[in-house]
């Protein structure tokens, strides 16, 4: 048996980077800051998020820098070869399956209701 599930709640680090493909598919990339509790202060851990399809369109329409969101997805690694050095590189990415808009109506400039929205 294998299991690859990631659940995070945090604040978005920047406005969504949205790409529309000729096939009609939508892809959205975000960064998410999740505070890690330490004795002295909260230290954020930063996660790269990748969202596809209808959920990506919802993120593009309603998520902005500073929005409080919850995500559930799986961990994957993007791999490539550095053009300058030729060395192999990789970065962890959370492939989002579910997006929850958690901020209040005031937090979301789009006017979403205060209740949690699942997509």
URNOR-V141694 format. One record per helix or strand of 3 or more residues. SS is the DSSP state (H for helix, E for strand). FROM is the first residue (numbers start at 0). TO is the last residue. If there is no record, write none. Layout:
ss=SS from=FROM to=TO
ss=SS from=FROM to=TO
This chain:
ss=E from=5 to=11
ss=E from=16 to=19
ss=E from=25 to=36
ss=E from=41 to=51
ss=H from=52 to=61
ss=E from=67 to=80
ss=E from=87 to=100
